[in-house]
Amino acid sequence: MARILILSQAFYPDSTAVSQVLADLAEDLYRKGHDVEVLSSRRAYENPGVSYPPLESYRGVTIRRFRQAGFSKKNPIGRAANFASFNAAVLPWLLLIRKGRYDAMIGTTSPPLLSYVGLMAARFKRIPFCFYAMDLQPELAIVSGYLRRDNLSTRLFMKMSDYAYRKSNLVVTLDRFMATHIVRRGAQPNKIKIIPIWPVMSEVYNGSRQANPFRREMGFGDKIVIMYSGNMAVVHPLDTLLEAAVALRNDERFLYVFIGGGVRKKDVEAFKMEHRLANIVLLPLQPREVAHISLGSADLQAVIHGNACTGYTHPSKVYGAMFIGKPILYIGPEPSHISDILEQCHGNIAVKHGASQELAEKLKIFASSGEEEWKRVGERNKEYVHQQFSRSFLVGRLTKEIESIIP
């Protein structure tokens, strides 16, 4: 039995994708007989006003939570302060752990530089370190406009991240684009393992379209529901989808549902008000336990990827949408990990950013194809994701790679 420490600002019961993926990994490691401990934040990632207990056990996994600043994520300075305060809270604890207490340490990119902090402590304590790179920083912050590439602080940030890639015993990332960039950052190719995200839900709504409880509760009726569910972030530009909603404002067949929060939610609200759009509905993020019901109420699931973000971030909602058997609307660049998937699954919709008129026409074609065709596309998606992105298979692969660095 090995003693494994996981570092992540977000963990159970947080509803972010990072939290849910790490919870699955921690559970699998525990089931394999390992002693697993997680260092996380006492504040909810999306809603810092929500706090969690400092110590908790979840399905055999010990969660130790630390205080951090609780500024709104809408303010970039406050967001940076939240990140920095969490790293500062964790570092002394890491430096004070006795040598031999852990056999492996796993660090994430939530928050940025956490893996650098963890790696420094791990090397000092002679603990093998796995860098789980679920997004790439500071590149993502640069393309998001939060950092300037030529700033001294950005260059320092880059050097620290490069060090983490080079010195980690194992680097796990999510797609071929990320892996290529990590090699450019100085990581040894033989230490990089590409293991995609898996669907983080285990249940599927199998009832009829009209009987879906969420659809009935929200009053969607027989509308064709085009849903974006998740973080409304700068790296997931919603403009093309919103402009399509304007183009089809008089087509009463369509309803555009946005579920979740994030810094761009206020922009969606403002757009709806400015254009007086009755065909846009905004709803709060739904709990993981009922996500399959809310997602299952849609007829088309939107997955959005920023033009400059391929290789830096990895929108994972495509896996969940396919897992529950829904057609996909992809707005973003090609190639990307999403376009790689959709090339294998016919019948989905893909357009580039700015192509709102093309999207409007494709939505009309989708509407005319009818419910039976939507089901066929969804079933093909479901079959593909079960074959290629099985949770048991991918979590098992990740667990084995982590076990490989344990002395």
C-alpha positions in Angstrom: 0.0 0.0 0.0 1.3 3.4 -1.0 0.6 6.8 0.6 -0.5 9.3 -2.0 -1.0 13.0 -1.7 -3.2 15.0 -4.2 -2.9 18.8 -4.5 -5.9 20.7 -5.9 -7.8 23.8 -5.0 -11.0 22.2 -6.1 -12.1 18.8 -4.8 -15.3 17.1 -3.6 -18.0 18.3 -3.1 -17.1 21.0 -5.6 -18.9 20.6 -9.0 -16.1 21.7 -11.3 -14.8 19.2 -13.8 -11.4 19.1 -12.1 -13.0 18.3 -8.8 -15.1 15.5 -10.2 -12.2 13.9 -12.2 -9.9 14.0 -9.2 -12.6 12.5 -7.0 -12.9 9.5 -9.4 -9.1 9.1 -9.4 -8.8 9.3 -5.6 -11.6 6.7 -5.2 -9.9 4.4 -7.6 -6.5 4.7 -5.9 -8.2 4.0 -2.5 -10.0 0.9 -4.0 -6.6 -0.3 -5.2 -5.4 -0.3 -1.5 -3.6 3.0 -1.4 -3.9 5.6 1.4 -5.0 8.8 -0.3 -5.0 12.3 1.1 -6.1 15.5 -0.6 -5.1 19.1 0.1 -7.8 21.4 -1.1 -9.6 24.7 -0.4 -12.2 25.4 2.2 -14.0 27.7 -0.3 -16.1 26.5 -3.3 -14.3 27.2 -6.6 -17.2 28.9 -8.4 -18.8 30.4 -5.3 -16.2 31.5 -2.7 -19.0 32.4 -0.3 -19.6 28.6 0.2 -17.2 27.0 2.7 -16.4 23.4 3.5 -15.2 21.8 6.7 -11.4 21.8 7.3 -11.2 18.0 7.6 -13.4 15.4 6.0 -13.4 11.8 4.9 -15.0 11.0 1.5 -15.2 7.3 0.5 -12.0 6.5 2.3 -10.2 9.6 1.1 -9.0 12.1 3.6 -9.6 15.7 2.6 -7.6 18.4 4.4 -8.8 21.9 3.5 -7.0 25.2 3.8 -8.2 28.8 4.1 -7.7 31.1 1.2 -8.9 34.6 0.0 -12.5 34.6 -1.1 -12.6 37.4 -3.8 -15.0 37.2 -6.7 -13.7 35.4 -9.8 -15.1 38.2 -11.9 -12.2 40.4 -10.8 -8.9 39.3 -12.3 -6.9 40.7 -9.4 -9.1 39.1 -6.9 -8.9 35.8 -8.8 -5.1 36.0 -8.7 -5.2 36.7 -5.0 -7.4 33.6 -4.4 -4.9 31.5 -6.3 -1.8 33.0 -4.5 -3.4 32.7 -1.1 -4.1 29.0 -1.6 -0.6 28.3 -2.7 0.8 30.3 0.2 -1.5 28.3 2.7 -0.4 24.9 1.3 3.4 25.6 1.1 4.2 25.6 4.8 2.3 22.4 5.4 4.2 20.7 2.5 7.5 21.9 3.8 6.8 20.6 7.3 5.8 17.1 6.3 8.3 14.5 7.4 10.3 12.6 4.9 8.8 9.2 4.1 5.2 10.2 4.9 4.1 10.0 1.3 5.2 7.7 -1.5 3.9 9.9 -4.4 2.5 13.3 -4.9 0.1 14.5 -7.6 -0.2 18.2 -8.5 -2.6 19.9 -10.8 -2.9 23.2 -12.5 -5.7 24.3 -10.2 -4.6 26.9 -9.2 -1.7 27.9 -11.5 1.8 27.3 -10.0 0.4 24.8 -7.5 2.4 22.0 -9.2 5.5 24.1 -9.0 5.0 24.6 -5.3 4.2 20.9 -4.9 7.2 19.8 -6.9 9.7 21.9 -5.0 8.4 20.4 -1.7 8.4 16.9 -3.3 12.0 17.2 -4.4 13.1 18.4 -1.0 11.3 15.5 0.6 12.4 13.0 -2.1 8.8 12.2 -3.1 8.1 11.1 -6.7 5.9 13.8 -8.4 3.1 13.5 -11.0 2.2 16.7 -12.8 -1.5 16.3 -13.9 -1.6 19.1 -16.6 -5.3 19.6 -17.2 -4.7 23.0 -18.8 -1.5 24.8 -19.6 -0.5 28.0 -17.8 0.5 30.8 -18.3 -0.4 30.3 -22.0 -4.1 30.0 -21.1 -4.0 33.2 -19.0 -2.2 35.0 -21.9 -4.7 34.1 -24.6 -7.5 35.0 -22.1 -6.1 38.5 -21.7 -5.3 38.1 -18.0 -1.5 38.3 -18.6 0.8 40.0 -21.0 3.3 37.8 -22.7 6.2 40.3 -22.4 5.7 41.1 -18.7 8.6 40.1 -16.4 6.1 38.4 -14.1 4.7 36.3 -17.0 8.2 35.3 -18.1 9.0 34.2 -14.5 5.7 32.3 -14.4 6.7 30.6 -17.7 10.1 29.6 -16.3 8.5 28.1 -13.1 6.0 26.1 -15.2 8.8 24.9 -17.5 10.7 23.7 -14.5 7.7 21.7 -13.3 7.4 20.0 -16.7 11.1 19.2 -16.9 11.6 17.9 -13.3 8.3 15.9 -12.7 8.7 12.1 -12.7 5.5 11.9 -14.7 3.5 14.4 -16.7 -0.1 13.4 -17.5 -2.0 15.5 -20.0 -5.3 15.3 -21.9 -4.7 15.4 -25.7 -2.1 15.3 -28.5 -2.1 19.1 -28.8 -1.2 19.6 -25.1 1.5 16.9 -25.3 3.2 18.6 -28.2 3.3 21.9 -26.5 4.6 20.4 -23.2 7.5 18.9 -25.2 8.2 22.3 -26.6 8.3 23.5 -22.9 11.1 21.1 -22.2 9.5 18.0 -20.9 11.0 14.6 -21.8 8.6 12.9 -24.3 9.0 9.5 -22.5 7.6 11.0 -19.3 4.5 12.3 -20.9 1.3 10.2 -21.0 -1.8 11.3 -22.8 -4.9 10.2 -21.0 -8.2 11.9 -21.9 -10.9 13.0 -19.5 -13.8 10.5 -19.1 -17.5 11.4 -18.6 -17.9 12.3 -14.9 -21.5 11.1 -14.7 -22.7 7.6 -14.2 -26.4 8.0 -14.8 -28.4 8.6 -18.0 -31.9 9.8 -18.4 -33.7 7.2 -20.5 -37.2 8.5 -20.5 -39.1 10.2 -23.3 -38.2 13.7 -24.4 -41.4 15.3 -23.2 -41.4 13.4 -19.9 -38.0 14.7 -18.8 -38.5 16.2 -15.3 -36.2 19.1 -15.9 -37.8 20.0 -19.2 -41.2 19.9 -17.6 -40.1 21.9 -14.5 -38.6 24.6 -16.6 -41.5 24.7 -19.1 -39.4 24.0 -22.2 -42.4 22.3 -23.8 -41.7 21.0 -27.3 -39.0 23.6 -28.1 -35.8 22.4 -29.6 -33.5 23.0 -26.7 -29.9 24.1 -27.6 -28.0 23.9 -24.3 -24.7 25.3 -23.1 -24.0 23.9 -19.6 -20.9 24.7 -17.7 -18.4 27.5 -17.0 -19.1 30.6 -19.2 -15.4 31.6 -19.4 -13.4 33.9 -21.7 -11.8 30.8 -23.3 -15.3 29.6 -24.4 -16.6 32.5 -26.5 -20.4 32.4 -26.7 -20.8 35.2 -29.3 -21.5 32.9 -32.4 -24.2 31.0 -30.5 -25.8 34.2 -29.2 -25.7 35.8 -32.7 -27.5 32.7 -34.0 -30.1 33.2 -31.4 -30.7 36.7 -32.8 -30.8 35.4 -36.4 -33.5 32.9 -35.4 -35.3 35.1 -32.9 -38.6 34.7 -34.9 -38.3 31.0 -35.3 -40.3 29.7 -32.3 -39.0 26.2 -32.6 -35.7 27.1 -30.8 -34.8 27.8 -27.2 -31.2 28.6 -26.1 -30.5 27.5 -22.5 -27.4 28.5 -20.7 -26.7 26.7 -17.4 -23.9 27.6 -15.0 -21.8 30.6 -14.0 -18.5 32.2 -14.9 -17.2 35.6 -15.9 -19.1 35.6 -19.2 -22.5 35.0 -17.7 -23.1 38.7 -17.2 -22.3 39.2 -20.9 -25.0 36.6 -21.8 -27.5 38.4 -19.5 -26.6 41.8 -21.1 -26.9 40.4 -24.6 -30.4 38.9 -23.8 -31.5 42.3 -22.4 -30.0 44.4 -25.2 -31.7 42.3 -28.0 -34.8 41.5 -26.0 -34.5 37.9 -26.7 -37.3 35.7 -25.3 -35.5 32.6 -26.7 -32.6 32.7 -24.2 -32.9 31.2 -20.7 -30.2 31.4 -18.0 -30.2 28.9 -15.2 -27.8 28.1 -12.3 -25.3 25.2 -12.4 -27.1 22.0 -11.5 -25.7 19.5 -8.9 -23.8 16.5 -10.2 -26.4 14.1 -8.9 -29.1 15.5 -11.2 -26.8 16.7 -14.1 -27.9 13.8 -16.3 -31.5 15.0 -16.0 -30.8 18.6 -16.8 -28.4 17.7 -19.7 -30.9 15.1 -20.9 -33.5 17.8 -21.3 -31.6 19.3 -24.2 -31.9 18.3 -27.9 -28.5 19.6 -28.8 -25.5 20.1 -26.5 -23.2 23.1 -27.3 -19.4 22.6 -26.8 -17.3 25.7 -27.4 -13.6 26.0 -27.7 -11.7 29.3 -28.2 -9.6 29.8 -31.4 -6.3 30.4 -29.6 -6.9 27.7 -26.9 -6.1 24.4 -28.6 -3.2 22.8 -26.7 -3.8 25.0 -23.7 -7.2 23.9 -22.5 -9.4 20.8 -23.0 -13.2 21.4 -22.8 -14.5 18.1 -21.3 -18.2 18.6 -21.6 -18.2 16.9 -25.0 -17.7 13.6 -23.2 -20.6 14.0 -20.9 -22.9 15.1 -23.7 -22.0 12.1 -25.8 -22.2 9.8 -22.8 -25.9 10.7 -22.3 -26.6 10.3 -26.0 -27.0 13.8 -27.3 -26.0 15.4 -30.6 -23.2 17.9 -30.4 -23.0 21.5 -31.6 -19.3 22.4 -31.8 -18.2 26.0 -32.2 -14.4 26.3 -32.5 -11.2 25.7 -34.5 -10.1 22.7 -36.4 -8.1 20.7 -35.7 -8.7 20.2 -32.0 -9.4 17.3 -29.7 -13.1 17.9 -30.2 -12.9 17.9 -34.0 -10.8 14.8 -33.8 -13.8 13.1 -32.0 -16.5 14.5 -34.2 -14.7 13.3 -37.3 -15.5 9.7 -36.1 -19.2 10.5 -35.3 -21.3 11.7 -38.2 -24.4 13.8 -37.9 -23.2 16.4 -35.3 -22.9 20.1 -36.1 -19.6 22.0 -36.3 -18.9 25.6 -37.3 -16.1 28.1 -36.8 -16.4 31.2 -34.6 -18.1 34.1 -36.4 -20.1 31.8 -38.6 -23.5 32.6 -37.0 -25.5 32.6 -40.2 -24.0 29.2 -41.2 -25.0 28.0 -37.7 -28.5 29.3 -38.1 -28.9 27.4 -41.4 -27.5 24.2 -39.9 -29.9 24.5 -36.9 -32.8 24.8 -39.4 -31.6 21.6 -41.1 -31.2 19.9 -37.7 -34.8 20.9 -36.8 -36.1 19.5 -40.0 -34.3 16.2 -39.6 -36.7 15.2 -36.8 -36.5 13.5 -33.4 -35.7 10.0 -34.8 -32.6 11.3 -36.5 -31.6 13.2 -33.4 -31.8 9.9 -31.5 -29.7 8.1 -34.1 -27.0 10.7 -33.9 -27.1 10.6 -30.1 -26.9 6.8 -30.0 -23.8 6.9 -32.3 -22.2 9.4 -29.9 -23.0 7.3 -26.9 -21.6 4.1 -28.5 -18.4 5.9 -29.4 -17.7 7.5 -26.0 -18.4 4.1 -24.3 -15.8 2.5 -26.6 -13.1 5.1 -26.5 -13.6 7.0 -23.2 -14.7 4.5 -20.7 -14.3 5.8 -17.1 -13.1 2.5 -15.7 -10.5 2.1 -18.5 -9.2 5.6 -18.4 -9.1 5.9 -14.6 -7.4 2.5 -14.5 -4.8 3.7 -16.9 -4.2 6.9 -14.9 -3.9 4.9 -11.7 -1.3 2.5 -13.3 0.8 5.4 -14.5 0.8 6.9 -11.0 1.7 3.6 -9.5 4.6 3.3 -11.9 6.5 6.2 -10.2 6.0 4.8 -6.7 9.4 3.3 -5.4 
